[in-house]
Amino acid sequence: MSEVATVLQLHDLDLLLNEALDPKSRARLKKLGFEVQDPVVLQRARARLLQGVDRRWVNHYERALKRYGRAVAVVRDRVCQGCFITLPTSASPNAQESLTVCESCGRILYWR
């Protein structure tokens, strides 16, 4: 699995973990009929995913997650959807499978 895919899975897992740890979110999800995973299982899966990511990207990810609550932002038409700044053309990755960081907000960018 590519590093981009691993970071995206990690981000999704962290959002799910936040919902599983929040009592209001758990109650809302159960009321809607969704099965809520045990947070311990999610934390183990998170630890496994972290092993597949370079430490440098883990540091970027953790810092952005702590600061904004979401560590990954989609880029549409060269605009970071996290901070809505237009990115320079030099910021676009050479290949779709490489990670980049927004120069403005510090989120990891997911180029579509």
Secondary structure, DSSP 8 states (H G I E B T S, - for coil): --HHHHHHHHHHHHHHHHHHH-HHHHHHHHHTT-----HHHHHHHHHHHHHTS-HHHHHHHHHHHHHHS--EEEEETTEETTT--B--GGGS-SSTT--EE-TTT--EEEE-
